[in-house]
Amino acid sequence: MMSRILLVVCLAALAAAPLVLPAYFLTVLIPFFAYSIILLGFNLLFGYGGQLSFGHAMFVAAGAYAAAASYSILGIASFEIMLAVAIVAALCLSIPLALVASRFTGIFFGVLTLSFGMLLHSILFKFYHLTGGESGMRVPRPTLLGMELDMYNKTGFLTGPFYYYCLILLVVLGYIMWRLVRSPYGLHLTASRDNPVKALYLGVRVRWVRTVAFIVSAVYGAIGGVMLGVLTGLADPELSYWTHSGHLVFMTILGGYQQFLGPAVGSLVMILVQDQLMAETQYWRFFVGLALALIVIALPGGILGGLRRLKLKKEGKAHADARQRRPARSTA
Amino acid sequence: MNFLTNVILAGLFQAAVLFLVAAGLQLIFGVQRIINLACGSVYALGAYFGITFTTWAMSQGLPPYLFPLALLAGGLIIGLVGIPMERVLRLIYRRPESFQLVLTFALVLMIQDIIRFFWGADPKQLGSLAMIYGSVKLFGVTMPVYNVMVIVLAIIVAAGMAYFLGRTATGKILRATAENHETSAAMGINVSKVFLLVFTLGTALGTVGGALVIPTGVASLEMGVELIVKAFAVVVIGGLGSMKGAAVGAVIVGLLSTLAVFTYPEVDTLAIYVIVIGMLIWKPSGLYGRIAT
């Protein structure tokens, strides 16, 4: 109950933010929305499915390029069409990949997804007559729900209507994901993670369940990619580079992959910290890496996992750990 | 015909360097079951340190024609960073493999900035030392002697590794540990010492590879993360954990990538990764790997 109230308060604060916060902070919050969506999808695969993908950034890139292409090829600059094109692109890309990748787990899954990601990167990077190569493709300012919104300048557009559009999209997609992981399908997925053989004997179609998780996470990644593309006005091949995938993994682990909202917390913290660090020092990667190392070693449950443990300790019922709805043990 | 020899010789040079890095990756994976994403970073570290060390050695009066020895020594010295890295990784040996992968990614981020801190963001070069030995004409194609030396050295390392792993007592201990950690420990093998040895050796292979490549190119901050992409291709094609696989995989990737650069530069990485994916789909254990999924 407490956490539900907290969630509503947080959402209300985010909704009120444009009224009080300066424009700069709002442009920092939009990537947070985008990454939250990407990571909610990613965590279906990683946290709930136990499949660590080191190429998930390819779907983010696919989304951004789909947004760029829907303008340069179709000549349409409507955000809804961009999203639709991105979803179709993500489906076209992820269905064949999912069918192959769902056969693998562990290291092999990681290497295979990394390979696919690098394949896409080299296509985006090298075929410049199609994709603009190193300089990427321009993503125009889109119309929202068919409205031109000419009265806003660029910052006004991003911090006004676009901000709310992204926030609403995050809430809707977050709710869908919440229902998904609480559904029988979600149970099948976690069962396939914890004990694939047993799950199989109990009638869970393990491969099918994993395939679906891969496809859903790809679609979420592409939707987030469209947002990032519109925000920066650019679809950049670096979006698909393997280190970007690594950052997705990092944010998820930072927030806590065992909690539903962990990835969202991770992306918020990462974006705020990175924003501050980049202003302070050119060596921000070092500190990000150090933080990642410390979390992996000392706080494997991430921020939310740590908070949860603290709370349980306080209430003097550490034994309740065993009754957690989602067991801490994971084959991830 | 000339074209083909050109491709083969240039490809073999690339394969030689790739082999060194991939051999380190394979050694660590074979024994410790850790995919070391930082193998590219130590390669970059080796390159930068190799430049600094060689420049220093020459300022101390090292005759220029002995510079490969300085590079080799520099690579081996900086290879000792494997020791503190293993100390850190040791903390999570009992965790799921994904977490070990993530920790090596943290090392990638840190090492990149450590290099930036000591050497700056601008690419570094060793000058034209490589041409001190002149060129040699092989099968109608001219090639710097230095490149031939690197190829020969890689072959020596490959033979040395085969001897070390196959014929020596330590090699036997390493193979036993790779087979089963618990049983080896029960037999009186100090597994944690073996891990330290393996990780340091694997790191040193990477740093030496980086140091040796530097006379023919530039050291840049991105060279590490870029190399991983190819080193991964090598180990997947060759088979995870197999030394023989590293050698064959390196030759395949080296030749293929050079062929692509000579003909259609656009498909360089693409061609390699098409093979990698094909391999993963039809024969995930690779050419010589024994580990099934």
Chai-1 contact restraints between the chains, C-beta under 6 A:
chainA,res_idxA,chainB,res_idxB,connection_type,confidence,min_distance_angstrom,max_distance_angstrom,comment,restraint_id
A,L52,B,S98,contact,1.0,0.0,6.0,A-B,restraint_1
A,V100,B,I281,contact,1.0,0.0,6.0,A-B,restraint_2
A,F104,B,T293,contact,1.0,0.0,6.0,A-B,restraint_3
A,G106,B,E97,contact,1.0,0.0,6.0,A-B,restraint_4
A,I107,B,I35,contact,1.0,0.0,6.0,A-B,restraint_5
A,I107,B,E97,contact,1.0,0.0,6.0,A-B,restraint_6
A,F108,B,P284,contact,1.0,0.0,6.0,A-B,restraint_7
A,F108,B,T293,contact,1.0,0.0,6.0,A-B,restraint_8
A,V111,B,V236,contact,1.0,0.0,6.0,A-B,restraint_9
A,L112,B,L280,contact,1.0,0.0,6.0,A-B,restraint_10
A,S115,B,Y273,contact,1.0,0.0,6.0,A-B,restraint_11
A,S115,B,V276,contact,1.0,0.0,6.0,A-B,restraint_12
A,S115,B,I277,contact,1.0,0.0,6.0,A-B,restraint_13
A,M118,B,V229,contact,1.0,0.0,6.0,A-B,restraint_14
A,M118,B,Y273,contact,1.0,0.0,6.0,A-B,restraint_15
A,L119,B,Y273,contact,1.0,0.0,6.0,A-B,restraint_16
A,S122,B,T269,contact,1.0,0.0,6.0,A-B,restraint_17
A,S122,B,L270,contact,1.0,0.0,6.0,A-B,restraint_18
A,K126,B,E266,contact,1.0,0.0,6.0,A-B,restraint_19
A,T243,B,V225,contact,1.0,0.0,6.0,A-B,restraint_20
A,G246,B,F105,contact,1.0,0.0,6.0,A-B,restraint_21
A,V249,B,V102,contact,1.0,0.0,6.0,A-B,restraint_22
A,Y283,B,D113,contact,1.0,0.0,6.0,A-B,restraint_23
A,R285,B,L109,contact,1.0,0.0,6.0,A-B,restraint_24
A,R285,B,Q112,contact,1.0,0.0,6.0,A-B,restraint_25
A,R285,B,D113,contact,1.0,0.0,6.0,A-B,restraint_26
A,F286,B,M110,contact,1.0,0.0,6.0,A-B,restraint_27
A,F286,B,D113,contact,1.0,0.0,6.0,A-B,restraint_28
A,V288,B,L109,contact,1.0,0.0,6.0,A-B,restraint_29
A,G289,B,A106,contact,1.0,0.0,6.0,A-B,restraint_30
A,G289,B,L109,contact,1.0,0.0,6.0,A-B,restraint_31
A,G289,B,M110,contact,1.0,0.0,6.0,A-B,restraint_32
A,L292,B,A106,contact,1.0,0.0,6.0,A-B,restraint_33
A,A293,B,L103,contact,1.0,0.0,6.0,A-B,restraint_34
A,A293,B,A106,contact,1.0,0.0,6.0,A-B,restraint_35
A,V296,B,F99,contact,1.0,0.0,6.0,A-B,restraint_36
A,V296,B,V102,contact,1.0,0.0,6.0,A-B,restraint_37
A,V296,B,L103,contact,1.0,0.0,6.0,A-B,restraint_38
A,I297,B,L91,contact,1.0,0.0,6.0,A-B,restraint_39
A,I297,B,I92,contact,1.0,0.0,6.0,A-B,restraint_40
A,A332,B,P96,contact,1.0,0.0,6.0,A-B,restraint_41
A,A332,B,S98,contact,1.0,0.0,6.0,A-B,restraint_42
